[in-house]
């Protein structure tokens, strides 16, 4: 009989827990969170059907004068004691192909890699090992930037440009516009995505716990009376 009493006690607590969760979700705070989530999902579903261009960068120090090197780096007949390599990758993460003819032309807002001041670029080229085989691309130097030209960039395809520079200035970025593309954004890393998701879930869980704690204290005070 004691075990049956404990069963009903735990069942009652579980039902009360579900009721508190429901009350939270239907409260102003819960409704706000649901509304924000709906807006985010709706925006994602809307923009996923349009070409979305993203880019990623990675920089490595391929030779340093601080080290004892058993090799030399020679670029265009000139030897370098310090040299950095930055790979800049343009990715079509949307669901539609982007034609090069739809990209803004030079003089307006072409798709280009902005060269940071003081980078000391010595050489740049398309990395065919990292560029999608179906893409035909070429580069054009316009002084302060490197324009990326291509025929088509299908969904999931990418173009990687390798830039060699003398100084450690890793702030390379891709800018420009095209049909249905107003901004080229830096792609989030897996760590950034995980942090954002964990943070959002943490905020929701914290609000839920605080709401349950407040209701349980209120329930305790009522029973005490």
Buried (B, 14 or more C-beta within 10 A) or exposed (E): EEEEEEEEEEEEEEEBEEEBBEEBBEEEBBEEBEEEEEEEEEEEEEEEEBBBBBBBBEBEEEBEEEEEEEEEBEEEEEEBEBBBBBBBBBBBBBEBEBBBEBBBEEEEBBBBBBBBEEBBBBEBEBBEEEBBEEBEBEBEEEEEBBBBBBEBBBBEBBBBBBBBBBBBBBEBBBBBBBEBBEEBEEBEEEEEEEEEEEEBEEEBEEBBEEBBEEBBEEEEEEEEE
